[in-house]
C-alpha cells in the first residue's frame, strides 16, 4: 500500500519572536528549508554575538535535505547560513541580490568558495522531488524579495515572506498580487503570513510618501544632512541620491556595509548614482555645509558604526557640526532603543537636530499593516492558516484576523518553534515537539554558552569578582605567599583599601582554623566568610574565587 501523501512543517525559528526565521517543509521524498535567519542578542545575553536556530533535526536528516530557499536578504532570514552550510552541501536559492548578500556573509567565514548559490527570478520554478517552488515579487524594505507558492503532495501552500502592499509603488517595487492570485486560483491548502505589524491599523506609509517627506526636509535644511538607515535598504538609498541631486547636494558615504552594498547594487544595475553627485568622504570639507549629504551607518546605535562614533566625537575623519540635521530613516528595533536614544542625546549635545520616525514620516515599515494582511487573505483564500514572523501576541492577533477573513477556527493554527504540524489529504496532525532551543554563538563557540554560563556572567556584571591567592608550603603547612586579593568590577580598591586589608585578615583566620591538607574545605570557608563579610559591611555579594596553591 502506498504511503499517504503528507506535508510536515517544522518551525525552527521566527514563531513567537521577531527574528531567526527558519521553516522546514518535509514530504515523504524531500526536505526543504525556507529561510535560515539569526537573531541579535538582547541585554540579558552578556557577550553573546548572535542567536541561531538549532539545526539538529536538519542534520539528522541531511541526506534528505534538497535545498534552502531564501525569501530575501535580511539578517533574520539569511544570517545563520554560515553555521548550517559548514555541515550540509545543498543548493541555496534566492534572488540575485539576496545571494549577493549571502556571498558576502559566507566570505567572512571562508565558505563562499564551497557554497552552491543558484539565483532565481520570478519566472523560475525550483523542483525538489515532490516540492515545487514558485517565486512572487513582494514589496519590502529590501529589494528583490519573494513570496513563495509551493506545490506539495497535499495541495498548494503560500508562504508570503516579509511583505507589504504599496498602493502607489515607486520604481516598480510592488507586491505582485496578480501572481499570488493566479497561483491560488486552483485552491490553497495553507497560507503562512508575516505577522509583524498586525497590531497596526490601516495601511503602511508608501515609499512615495516617504520620499516626499524626505524632499521636504532636504528643502528646509540649511546645513549638512546626515542620513542613517539600514545598509540593505537600496530603494531608500536611491531616494536619498535622487533628492540630493535635485537639491544640488553632494553625497558622501561612511560605513563599510553601506559602501559595499552601494557598489554591489550599482554593479547589478539596482542603483543609479550620478558620478557628479557621489563624492569620497575625504572631499566633504571641500564643499560648504549646505551642499553636503552624508549617508552613514549606525541607525540602531551600534557602538562602532559611523554615526555613533561621530556622536561620541571619536570618528577619525568626521565630526558633527553645529546645525547639522540628522535623519534616522529606519525603525527603532526594540532591543536597541537605549543605544539609539544615547546617540540622539549625544548628537543634540554637539548642536545637531535629529529627526526620526516618531517625529516625522521619514521611514515606512516593510511589513504589512492589518488592512494589507486582509488583502492577502482575500487574494489567497486559504483553507488553513499559520501566522509566522512575530511575537506570540502577533500570532494570536493574526489568527483573529484570519477568522474575520473566513478561515474556520479549527483551521487557523497558532504554533511555536519546535511544534511540527503534518498536513494530510483528509486533515492535520500535531506531531511530537522537536528540539528548537536557541543556540548562542559567542566568538568561535557555538552552543557552548548555556544558562549556567549566562548566570555567571550576570553575577559578574552585577557584583564583580574577587580573587584570593594563597601559596602554601606543603612541608611546613605555612603560607609562603599571600593572602593577595584582586578585585574586578567590585570596588575601587584605593578607596576601600581598609576593607581589603580586613578581608585578608579574615582569610588568615580561616586558614588558622582549617587543618593542613584540607584544601577544598579551606576554599569553601574562605568563599563563605568573605561573602558574609562584604554583605554585612557593603551590602554587596561579589563572586569570590579562592586560589590555593600547594608547593
MIMARTOR-156792 format. One record per residue (C-alpha): residue number from 1; x, y, z. Coordinates in steps of 0.02 Angstrom, whole numbers. Each point is the difference from the previous one (the first is absolute). Layout:
REM MIMARTOR-156792
- NUM; X; Y; Z
...
This chain:
REM MIMARTOR-156792
- 1; 0; 0; 0
- 2; 71; 169; -49
- 3; 41; 125; 137
- 4; -129; 135; 25
- 5; 45; 170; -70
- 6; 57; 117; 138
- 7; 90; 164; 33
- 8; 80; 36; 168
- 9; 46; 178; 47
- 10; 129; 18; 140
- 11; 36; 178; 59
- 12; 177; 18; 67
- 13; -12; 189; 28
- 14; -104; 155; -28
- 15; -161; -57; 85
- 16; -19; 87; 167
- 17; 143; 121; -33
- 18; 60; 131; -123
- 19; 149; -73; -89
- 20; 83; -169; -32
- 21; -126; -50; -134
- 22; 21; -180; -54
- 23; -131; -126; -59
- 24; 18; -181; -58
- 25; -115; -75; -133
- 26; 6; -191; -1
- 27; -89; -128; -109
- 28; 27; -185; -21
- 29; 138; 36; -127
- 30; 75; 169; 37
- 31; 51; 122; 136
- 32; 17; 185; -42
- 33; 40; 150; 109
- 34; -78; 172; -24
- 35; 113; 136; 71
- 36; 142; -22; 123
- 37; 7; 153; 109
- 38; 83; 58; 160
- 39; -54; 112; 142
- 40; 105; 130; 88
- 41; 19; -23; 188
- 42; -92; 103; 129
- 43; 83; 81; 151
- 44; -18; -157; 106
- 45; 113; -101; -115
- 46; 165; 71; 61
- 47; 140; -19; -129
- 48; -103; -103; -123
- 49; 27; 52; -181
- 50; -154; -73; -86
- 51; -138; -127; 29
- 52; -34; -135; -131
- 53; -126; -142; -16
- 54; 37; -176; 58
- 55; 38; -102; -156
- 56; 1; -173; 82
- 57; -159; -56; -89
- 58; 74; 55; -166
- 59; 168; -85; 25
- 60; -86; -161; 52
- 61; -86; -1; -171
- 62; 131; 90; -105
- 63; 0; -136; -133
- 64; -182; 45; -32
- 65; 32; 189; -5
- 66; -16; 57; -181
- 67; 26; 187; 15
- 68; -23; 165; 90
- 69; -117; 134; -68
- 70; 24; 181; 56
- 71; -140; 126; -7
- 72; 114; 153; 16
- 73; 168; 61; 64
- 74; -31; 67; 175
- 75; 106; -73; 140
- 76; -151; -78; 85
- 77; -24; -105; -158
- 78; 178; -38; -60
- 79; 114; 33; 149
- 80; 16; -179; 66
- 81; 52; -76; -167
- 82; 187; -2; 39
- 83; -30; -114; 150
- 84; -112; -120; -99
- 85; 102; -7; -161
- 86; 151; -61; 98
- 87; -95; -165; 20
- 88; -110; -19; -155
- 89; 34; 14; -186
- 90; -161; 49; -87
- 91; -52; 135; -124
- 92; -55; 169; 69
- 93; -133; 90; -104
- 94; -44; 184; 4
- 95; -1; 159; -102
- 96; 165; 63; -70
- 97; 7; 141; 126
- 98; -40; -116; 146
- 99; 136; -122; -52
- 100; 122; 144; -20
- 101; -27; 42; 184
- 102; 16; -185; 44
- 103; 165; -11; -94
- 104; 70; 148; 96
- 105; -52; -82; 162
- 106; 74; -168; -46
- 107; 162; 85; -53
- 108; 21; 60; 179
- 109; -2; -183; 54
- 110; 108; -63; -147
- 111; -147; -100; -67
- 112; -39; 94; -160
- 113; 106; -116; -109
- 114; -98; -153; 52
- 115; -178; 66; -1
- 116; -119; -49; -142
- 117; -95; 163; -25
- 118; -134; -4; -136
- 119; -87; 164; -46
- 120; -184; -8; -48
- 121; -120; 125; -79
- 122; -188; 19; 12
- 123; -23; -105; -156
- 124; 98; -148; 69
- 125; -60; -155; 91
- 126; 111; -110; 109
- 127; -43; -185; 15
- 128; 58; -103; 148
- 129; -75; -172; -31
- 130; -184; 21; 49
- 131; 18; 184; 51
- 132; -7; 137; -131
- 133; 39; 181; 47
- 134; -64; 153; -95
- 135; 60; 177; 35
- 136; -110; 156; 13
- 137; 78; 174; 16
- 138; -49; 90; 160
- 139; 25; 177; 62
- 140; 107; 6; 156
- 141; 137; 109; 75
- 142; 127; -90; -109
- 143; 1; -28; -187
- 144; -29; -166; -89
- 145; -101; -82; 137
- 146; -116; -146; -42
- 147; -157; -80; 66
- 148; -13; -185; -38
- 149; -130; -111; -79
- 150; 38; -182; 37
- 151; -80; -150; -86
- 152; -2; -147; 121
- 153; -76; -175; 5
- 154; -145; 66; 107
- 155; -37; 157; -99
- 156; 65; 176; -25
- 157; 84; 101; 136
- 158; 33; 188; 2
- 159; 143; 65; 106
- 160; -11; 190; -13
- 161; 173; 42; 69
- 162; 17; 177; 67
- 163; -109; 115; -103
- 164; -108; 154; -8
- 165; -123; 60; -132
- 166; 55; 170; -64
- 167; -154; 78; -79
- 168; 106; 120; -103
- 169; 165; -90; -31
- 170; 159; 94; -40
- 171; 119; -64; -135
- 172; -100; -159; -21
- 173; 29; -65; 177
- 174; -170; -82; 22
- 175; -77; -159; 70
- 176; -61; -101; -149
- 177; -176; -40; 60
- 178; -46; -60; -175
- 179; 132; -136; 12
- 180; -62; -51; 173
- 181; -178; -3; -68
- 182; 45; -107; -153
- 183; 91; -127; 108
- 184; -143; -4; 125
- 185; -139; -21; -128
- 186; -5; -192; 7
- 187; -15; 12; 190
- 188; 128; 22; 138
- 189; 12; -126; 141
- 190; 107; 107; 115
- 191; 65; 178; 15
- 192; 141; 58; 113
- 193; 7; 189; 16
- 194; 106; 138; 79
- 195; -76; 56; 167
- 196; 120; 139; 54
- 197; -117; 149; -23
- 198; -170; -82; 28
- 199; -29; 119; 146
- 200; 13; 153; -113
- 201; -163; 53; -80
- 202; -25; 52; -179
- 203; 142; 7; -125
- 204; 186; 34; 20
- 205; 74; 159; -71
- 206; 52; -14; -182
- 207; 175; 35; -63
- 208; -69; 145; -101
- 209; -60; 78; 162
- 210; 170; -31; 81
- 211; 91; 77; -149
- 212; -116; 152; 8
- 213; 38; 21; 187
- 214; 186; -16; -32
- 215; -7; 129; -139
- 216; -92; 121; 116
- 217; 134; -24; 134
- 218; 141; 22; -126
- 219; -77; 160; -68
- 220; -9; 79; 174
- 221; 173; -53; 58
- 222; 130; 138; 6
- 223; 152; -101; 53
- 224; 66; -174; -29
- 225; -121; -148; -5
- 226; 52; -167; 76
- 227; -111; -148; -45
- 228; 15; -165; 92
- 229; -96; -154; -60
- 230; 17; -187; -25
- 231; 138; -34; -125
- 232; -111; -125; -92
- 233; -140; 125; -33
- 234; 55; 37; -178
- 235; -164; 82; -49
- 236; 16; 129; 140
- 237; 182; 30; -44
- 238; -55; 35; -179
- 239; -125; 127; 65
- 240; 137; 89; 97
- 241; 111; 12; -155
- 242; -146; 60; -107
- 243; -51; 137; 122
- 244; 180; 53; 31
- 245; 28; 20; -187
- 246; -160; 103; -17
- 247; 56; 111; 145
- 248; 175; 22; -73
- 249; 82; -92; 145
- 250; 144; -122; -2
- 251; -13; -170; 85
- 252; 142; -80; 99
- 253; -10; -171; 83
- 254; 78; -64; 162
- 255; -19; -179; 58
- 256; 66; -162; -76
- 257; -167; -86; -22
- 258; -76; 153; -85
- 259; 147; 21; -119
- 260; 0; -186; -42
- 261; -187; -8; -34
- 262; 0; 160; -103
- 263; 141; -63; -111
- 264; -80; -171; -16
- 265; -169; 76; -45
- 266; 78; 116; -128
- 267; 86; -147; -84
- 268; -166; -94; -10
- 269; -93; 151; -68
- 270; -111; 21; 153
- 271; 70; 170; 48
- 272; 20; 153; -112
- 273; 133; 112; 73
- 274; 55; 153; -101
- 275; 189; 15; 2
- 276; -16; 187; 28
- 277; -101; -28; 159
- 278; 99; -138; 86
- 279; 160; 61; 84
- 280; 128; -80; 116
- 281; -8; 31; 185
- 282; 169; 88; -11
- 283; -77; 134; -115
- 284; -137; 53; 122
- 285; 97; 149; 65
- 286; 23; 66; -178
- 287; -184; 51; -4
- 288; -104; 117; 108
- 289; -114; -84; 126
- 290; -158; 41; -97
- 291; 64; -103; -147
- 292; 33; -162; 97
- 293; -100; -158; 36
- 294; 84; -143; 92
- 295; -66; -177; 2
- 296; 65; -84; 158
- 297; -23; -165; 90
- 298; -63; -7; 179
- 299; -189; 18; -7
- 300; -16; -127; 142
- 301; 129; 81; 114
- 302; 135; -129; -38
- 303; 152; 60; 100
- 304; 127; -23; -140
- 305; -108; 71; -140
- 306; 39; 167; -80
- 307; -143; 100; 77
- 308; 35; -63; 177
- 309; 184; 44; -15
- 310; -44; 173; -67
- 311; -123; 27; 144
- 312; 138; -47; 124
- 313; 125; 110; -94
- 314; 108; -154; -33
- 315; -10; -11; -191
- 316; 170; 13; -81
- 317; -59; 100; -152
- 318; -168; 78; 43
- 319; -75; 105; 138
- 320; -170; 75; 35
- 321; -21; 184; -45
- 322; -113; 122; 90
- 323; -161; 4; -102
- 324; 17; -173; -79
- 325; -165; -88; -34
- 326; 1; -188; 36
- 327; -135; -111; -75
- 328; -25; -173; 73
- 329; -95; -81; -143
- 330; -33; -170; 79
- 331; -106; -72; 139
- 332; 65; -16; 177
- 333; 23; -187; 28
- 334; -65; -29; 179
- 335; 164; -66; 74
- 336; 96; 148; -70
- 337; -106; 144; 67
- 338; 119; 46; 142
- 339; 152; 2; -114
- 340; -91; 105; -131
- 341; -62; 123; 132
- 342; 177; 20; 65
- 343; 62; 44; -175
- 344; -143; 124; -25
- 345; 40; 87; 165
- 346; 185; 10; -43
- 347; -42; 75; -169
- 348; -104; 135; 84
- 349; 145; 37; 118
- 350; 107; 35; -153
- 351; -127; 121; -71
- 352; -88; -111; -128
- 353; -186; -18; -31
- 354; -66; -179; -12
- 355; -155; -57; -94
- 356; -67; -178; 14
- 357; -157; -101; -33
- 358; -100; 59; 151
- 359; 36; 182; -42
- 360; -31; -3; -187
- 361; -48; -128; -134
- 362; 175; -36; -65
- 363; -12; -188; 16
- 364; -128; -129; -51
- 365; -2; -176; 67
- 366; 26; -140; -125
- 367; -133; -106; 84
- 368; -185; -1; -42
- 369; -126; 87; 113
- 370; -166; -83; 40
- 371; -92; 58; -158
- 372; 141; -63; -110
- 373; -3; -168; 90
- 374; -188; -5; -31
- 375; 31; 29; -187
- 376; 119; -148; -2
- 377; -135; -111; 78
- 378; -124; 58; -131
- 379; 127; -35; -138
- 380; 55; -174; 56
- 381; -159; -65; 88
- 382; 92; -138; 94
- 383; -85; -150; 79
- 384; 125; -5; 144
- 385; 103; 141; 73
- 386; 157; 10; 108
- 387; 63; 173; 53
- 388; 190; 17; -4
- 389; 133; 132; 30
- 390; -58; 79; 162
- 391; -5; -5; 188
- 392; -137; -107; 77
- 393; -125; 143; 15
- 394; 25; 39; -185
- 395; -37; -181; -45
- 396; -159; -1; 106
- 397; -64; 164; -75
- 398; 40; -58; -176
- 399; -101; -157; 33
- 400; -147; 110; 53
- 401; 16; 94; -163
- 402; -2; -166; -94
- 403; -166; -44; 83
- 404; -72; 169; -53
- 405; 56; -42; -178
- 406; -93; -165; -3
- 407; 126; -131; 59
- 408; -85; -129; 112
- 409; 57; 9; 183
- 410; 62; -180; 1
- 411; 105; 37; -156
- 412; 88; 156; 65
- 413; 148; -65; 100
- 414; 116; 93; 118
- 415; 157; -105; 17
- 416; 171; 40; 71
- 417; 177; -51; -38
- 418; 28; -187; 14
- 419; -183; -50; -28
- 420; -15; -95; -165
- 421; -168; -9; -88
- 422; -39; -133; -130
- 423; -127; 36; -137
- 424; -87; -151; -76
- 425; -127; -12; -140
- 426; -139; -22; 129
- 427; 59; 109; 145
- 428; 146; 50; 110
- 429; 102; -79; 140
- 430; 104; 83; 135
- 431; 165; -92; 17
- 432; 112; -24; 151
- 433; 103; 157; 32
- 434; 179; 5; -65
- 435; 151; 89; 72
- 436; -10; 184; -47
- 437; 105; 71; 140
- 438; 89; 160; -46
- 439; 187; -23; -30
- 440; 113; 138; 66
- 441; 155; 44; -101
- 442; 143; 82; 93
- 443; 156; 23; -105
- 444; 47; -171; -69
- 445; -105; -89; 129
- 446; -168; -64; -62
- 447; -120; -61; 133
- 448; 130; -6; 140
- 449; -79; 148; 90
- 450; -151; -60; 96
- 451; -103; 57; 149
- 452; 137; -39; 126
- 453; 129; 106; -92
- 454; -126; 141; -25
- 455; -45; -4; 185
- 456; 184; 16; 44
- 457; 20; 146; -121
- 458; -151; 85; 76
- 459; 75; -20; 174
- 460; 166; 70; -59
- 461; -86; 147; -83
- 462; -107; 33; 153
- 463; 123; -25; 144
- 464; 176; -19; -69
- 465; 132; -128; 45
- 466; 128; -21; 140
- 467; 149; -116; -22
- 468; 91; -59; 157
- 469; 174; -74; -24
- 470; 88; -108; 130
- 471; 162; -98; -30
- 472; 27; -132; 137
- 473; 162; -93; 36
- 474; -47; -184; 4
- 475; 141; -50; 116
- 476; -26; 131; 134
- 477; -184; 33; -27
- 478; 34; 187; 8
- 479; -49; 137; -122
- 480; 144; 43; -119
- 481; -88; 135; -100
- 482; -157; 95; 40
- 483; -136; 20; 34
- 484; -11; 116; -152
- 485; -170; 67; -54
- 486; -41; 68; -172
- 487; -172; 68; -44
- 488; -80; 42; -168
- 489; -166; 92; -14
- 490; -26; -8; 189
- 491; 73; 154; 87
- 492; 126; 137; -35
- 493; 143; -80; 94
- 494; 89; 161; 52
- 495; -157; 69; 79
- 496; -43; -163; 89
- 497; 178; -58; 38
- 498; -40; -16; 186
- 499; -141; -124; -38
- 500; 117; -102; -110
- 501; 126; -8; 144
- 502; -140; -57; 116
- 503; -43; -134; -128
- 504; 180; -62; 2
- 505; -9; -16; 189
- 506; -160; -103; -18
- 507; 89; -116; -123
- 508; 143; -23; 125
- 509; -124; -39; 140
- 510; -85; -131; -109
- 511; 169; -75; -47
- 512; 51; -18; 183
- 513; -158; -97; 39
- 514; 8; -126; -143
- 515; 114; -153; 19
- 516; 143; -13; -128
- 517; -43; -94; -160
- 518; -186; 39; -1
- 519; 12; 115; -150
- 520; -179; -22; -60
- 521; -70; 41; 172
- 522; 118; 150; 13
- 523; -63; 73; -165
- 524; -181; -19; 50
- 525; 28; 83; 170
- 526; 94; 146; -80
- 527; -139; 23; -127
- 528; -142; -2; 127
- 529; 93; 108; 128
- 530; 42; 138; -126
- 531; -174; 3; -76
- 532; -75; 14; 175
- 533; 122; 140; 44
- 534; -34; 106; -155
- 535; -188; -26; 10
- 536; 6; 68; 176
- 537; 110; 154; -27
- 538; -40; 47; -182
- 539; -161; -94; -39
- 540; 90; -75; -150
- 541; 25; -181; -47
- 542; 148; -22; -117
- 543; 50; -162; -86
- 544; 143; -62; 111
- 545; 129; -114; -81
- 546; 129; -71; 124
- 547; 160; -65; -81
- 548; 99; -109; 121
- 549; 162; -65; -74
- 550; 106; -128; 92
- 551; 187; -10; -38
